[in-house]
Amino acid sequence: MPEFLELLPPGKALSRLMSHLAQRTEAEEIATEQAFGRVTATRVLAPHPLPAFPRTTVDGYAVRAADTFGASDSLPAYLNLIGEVPMGAEAGFRLEPGQCAMIHTGGMLPSGADAVVMIEHTQAAAAGEVELLRAAAIGENVLKVGEDVAQGEEVIQAGTRLRPAEIGGLMALGITRLMVARLPRVGILSSGDEVVPPEVTPGPGQVRDVNAYTLSALVEAAGGLAVRYGIIPDNQADMMAAAERSLHECDLVVITAGSSASTRDLTALVINELGEPGVLVHGVNVRPGKPTILAVCGGKAVIGLPGNPVSALVIAGLFVVPVIEFCLGVRQVRPRPAVWARLAINLPSQAGREDWFPVRLVPAVDGYRAEPVFGKSNLIFHLAQADGLVRIPADANGLAAGELVEVFFI
């Protein structure tokens, strides 16, 4: 077992954890309309081109571009109006030289047409005749067949987390069912003789379980399925039984509390007996959350989080979320939502340690001002009052007032 509380930088600690994980993503088929936020298990190919027919992007007149060359306000072109293109159907006629047809946004271009002149650049002339005040280039105001995607083209890679745009694109291609990664089950164990369920009135020296519920919300936001195993007493037999069960039933196990240097803290001992290689990291050089445990047992990650709610939530964002994404087979990790803001006051920090500070965003003339929310790591409502977190890198002694900082939303 590694030296107790041997501190590693967060990036190095995560790399060590991930290097021991075994990829075993499982797939299931679901309805596309229910796939928002899910991760594709296979790549998706377009069954047909999109658009499947040439269509206009504006209201106006379908024309042969050659008939409009040279047209201007001072020297208009005149074309014979031969009809109107019906929406949702073919025109039923062909444009010959010197002819045009009225067409509406989304309408299918009639045969012979290769451009559309916006209605704003036309006016009525004699009966059955249209005056064009602007020339049109070939393809102007037109979507060509396959301009969005070609038939057989890969439109979504495997390992892509689906957003509204992808859902819409799949529906446009008629793909109403698809294969996605099964939601990884994340077992959450709370520990401590002093912890009671939220519905219980705490007695002297007792506190309600906060972490199981904040972590459940974080897990589900990341794409996992939270499985709570209740509150485990501070004894090795009960902790081992609960840990073994959750490891058997889940893809990732998270244990809160019991990770610091205390004779009653059994988490590291229990985790190290769950399977090889066991504890890989015990102690991360970060605040809050230094006494973090990272382990792999039988190919599955087991993470021990500090008991303080703020520490547990910050550390879970750094380590639990990446493991969930690994279990899902996410290949393209998009940037975390963030905004730039001016720091309101100086933020001191200890060099050599990465610090994360909660801040509140306040609108300012030049964007936002980031106001630190100070509080100890067991005060959950101090974190609830914040909009995001500011990272102070390990090689800095702090951040200066007025400095532009990146605020990561929580």
N, C-alpha and C positions, 0 to 999 in steps of 0.2 A: 504494500500500500504506500502511495506517495507520502512524503513528509506532510504532517498535519498543517494546514493553513500555509502551504507554500504558494505564495501569490504569483499568479500569472497575468499578463495583460489580457483583456477581454478577447481580442482578436486571436491571440495565440491559444487561449483556452478553448475557444470555439473550434478552431482548426483541429486541435487534438481530439476533441469530442467527435467531430464529423468524420475524421479519418478512420474511426473504428466502427462506424455504423454500416450495417448491411442494407442495401436497397431491396425492398420487397413490396413495391407498390402493387396493389390489387385494383382491378377495374370492375365497374358495374355500368349497366346501361340505364339511362334515365331520360325523361322527356326534356327536350331542349328548353321548354318554357320554365322548367324548374332548375335549370343549370347555372343560374347566376351565381358567381363566386366559386363555382366548382372548377376543377383542374382537368383538362383533357388528358385521357389516357393514351389516345392514338392521334395521329395527324388527321386532319380533315381535308378532303379533296373536293373541289367544286364539281358537281355532277353535270353541270351545264354552264355555258358562259353567262355572265351577268354584266350588263343587261343582255337579255336574250334576243333583243331586237333593237334597231336604231331608234332613239327617242329624243324628243326635244327637251331642253331645259328651261324654255321660256314660252310665253304666249307670243304668237306672231304668225309668220307666213313661211311655209316650207317652199324652198326655191331650189333651182339649179344655180350654184354659185356663179357660173360663167355668165348667166343672164343679168347679174347685178354689178359686174365689174365696171368701175368708173362712176357709179351712182353717187350723187351728193345732193345737198340742199339746193345748189344752184343748177344742177343738171340731173334731175331724177331719172330713174328707170321705170318703165311701165310694163306690168305683167298682167296677163289675163287670169282672173280668179276663176278656177274651175270647180271649186267645192270646198268642203270642210271635212277634216279628218275626225271621225268619231272616236271618243275616248273608249279604250278597252277593246278596240277592234282594228282590223286593217282598213286602209282607206278605200280600197275597191276601185281605185283608178291609178293611172301613172302620169307623172308630170312629163310633158314634152317641152321642147325649147319654147321660151316665152310664156310659160304658165307658172302659176303658184297656187297654193292651197292654204286656207286658214288652219292653224293647228294650235292646240293648247298644251300647257306644260305636262310632260309625261306622255304625250301622244306619240304614236308610232309614225315614223317618217314614211310618206308614200313612196312607192317605187319611182326612181328617177330623181328624187330630191337628194341633195347632199349638204344642205345648210338651212338655217332658219334665220330670218330677219325679225328682230324684235318689233312688236307692234308699235312701240314708241317711235320707231324710225320709219313709219309708213303713214299714209293717209289715203282716204278714199278718193278716187278719181271719177271717171265716168262709170256708169253701171257695168259691173262685171270686170272692173279694172282697178288695180292697186298701184299707187305711186310709192316707189321705194326711194328713201332719202339717204340711204347708207348702203355701201357695198358689203357683201358677206363673203368670207373666205370659206373654202371647202372645210366642212366639219364644224363651222362656227355654230355655237349654241346647240350642239348635238352630242349625245352620248353614243359612241359606236358599240357594236356588238363586242362583248368581252372587254370593254374598257376598264371595268372594275376588276373582274377576274376572268381568266380564260378557263374553258372546260378542262378539267383534270389538274388545274393548278392547286398547289397546297395553300389553303386559305388560313388555316390555324395549325400551328405546330403542336405536337404532343407536349404536355407539360405547361400549357398556357392556362392561366386563371381567367375565366370568362367574365368579361365586363358587359354592360348593356350593348356596346357596339358589336361585340362578337355574337351576342344573342340575336340581335337584329339581322346580322349578316347570314347567320345560319338559317333563320326563318326565310330570308329572301331566296335562299337556295333550296328551300323545301326540306331541309334537314331537321326533322321534328324529334329525332331521338339520336343520342350519341353516347359514346363510351367515355366515362370520367373516372378519375381515381376515387376509390372508396375513401370515405372520411376516416382518417386515422383516429383510433380511440385513444384518448389521453386520460390515464388514471390519475386522480387527484386525491392525495391522502393528507389530511390535516393531523398534526400530532400535538400532544401536550395535555397534561392532566388539568391545566387551568382553562382549557378551551371548551366552550359549550355551544350547541347549535343556536342559530339566530333566534329561534322561537322560544328559547328558554331564558328566563330572567337570571342573569348572572348573580352568583353568590359572592361573598367576600373573596377577593383574589382571583375571580374568574373573569374571562372575557369571551365575547361572542366570536364565532368563526367568521372571519372576513375573507381570508385568502381563498378558501375553496370557491367562493362565488365571484370574486374579482378574476381569479384565474380561469374559471369556467367561461366567463364572458370573453376573456382574451383568447382562449383556445378556440372558441366558436367563431370569433371574428377572423382568426387566422386560417380557418378552414378545417378545424378538427372537431371531434365529438367528445365533449367533456363527460367523464364518468366519475362521479364523486363516490368515494369509499368511506366517507364519514370521518369521525375523529378517533384517532388511535391513541390509547394510553401510553404513558412513558415507560413501557417495559419491552424488553427485547423480543419476547415470545409473540406478543400481540402485533408488534411492528413487523416482525418477520412474516407472520402469517398473512397480514394484509398486503405486504409488499410482494410476496410470492403470488398471491392471487391476482393482484393487479397486473403484474408483469406477464402472467399467463394469458390474461384476458385482453390486454391493451397493447398498443404499439409503442407507447411512451408512458413513462411513469414520472409523476411530479410529487415530491414530498415536501411539505412546508414545515418549517421550524426544525429544530434538532440538528442544525448544521454548524453551530459554533463550538468553540473549545470549552466544553462543559462535561463534567463526569456523567450528567444525566442525558446528554445528547447522543442518541444511539444511531442516528441516521447513517453516518458514514460506515459504522460497523455493520449494520444490517445490509446496506447496499453492497458492501464488499463481499458478502456471503451469497448474494443472489446469483452470481455467475461471472464468468471470465469476460473481459479482463478486470472488471470491477471498477473501483474508483480511479479515475484518470487525473482529475483536478480537484483539489480541496483548497479553495481560496483563490479569489480573483481580485486583481488590483483595480478595484472600482468602488466608487461610493455613489449611492448606497449599494450594499449587497456583497461586501467582501467575503463572508463565510459561505460561499456557494460551492456546492458539490456537483461535479459532472462525472457521470459514469456510463459505461456500456456493459450490459449484462446479457449474454446470449444474443448479441446483435442488436439489442434494443437500448435506447437511451433511458437512463434514470437520472433525474435531476433533483438535487436537494436545494431548496430555496430557503433563505432566511425567513424567520417568522414575522418580522415587522412588515406590515402590509405594503408600505411604499417600496421597501427594498424588494419584496417578493414580486411586485408588479413590474418594476423596472428591470430586474434580472430576467424575469420571464420573457420580456420583450427582446432581450439580448440573446437568449439561449433557447427558450422553449419554441418561440415562433420559427426560427430557422430549422429546427428539427421537424416541426410539423410540415414545413414546406418541403423538406427532404423526403418525408414519408409520402407526400402527395406527388412527388416527382416533378416539382416546379422547376422548369429550366430557365425561365426568364423572370428574375426577381425584379419587379419594378421598384423605382425609388419610393422610399417611405414618404407619405404626405408631410410636407413641411412648408414653412414660410420664413422669409428673412425679416428680421426686426432689429431695431437699435436697443441695445442693453441700457436699462434705465440707471443702474448703479453698478459700482465695481463688484465683481464676484471673485473672491479669493479662492485659491485652490492649492493643494499640496502637489508640488512637482513630483512626477513619477507615478502618479495615480490618476486614472481617468474618472472624472466626476460628471454626474448628471444632475442638473438642477431643474426643478419644476418652475415654470414661469407663467405669468398671466399676460395675455396680449391685449394691449390698449391701443385703440386707433390714434394715430398721430398725423400731422400734416404731411409727412413724407413717407407714410406707410403705417407701420406698427411700432410700438414701444414694448419691449419685453421686461416685465417687472417680476423679479424673483419672488417666489412664494416660499418663505423660510418656515421650516418645521422639522421635527424629528421624524425618523423613519417609521415610527409606529402611529403616526397621526394621519389617518386615511383621508380626512376631509381637507387637509392641506393639499394633498394631491388632487382631490376632486375640485378644488378651487382653481387649479392650473389648467391652461389650454394645451401645454406641451412641455417638452424637456429640451434643455440646452446642454450640449456636450462640451466639456472642457477637456481637451486632450491631455495625455499624460505628460507631454513635454512643455506644458504651460504652467505658470504660477497663478493663473487666473485670467479673467477677462475684464477689460476696462469699460467704464461707462461710456456710452456712445458708440461702442464697437458694434459692427454689423454681425449678428449671430443667426445661425439657422435653428429654428424652433421646430422640433419634431412633434407632431400632434399625438396626443394620447387618447 
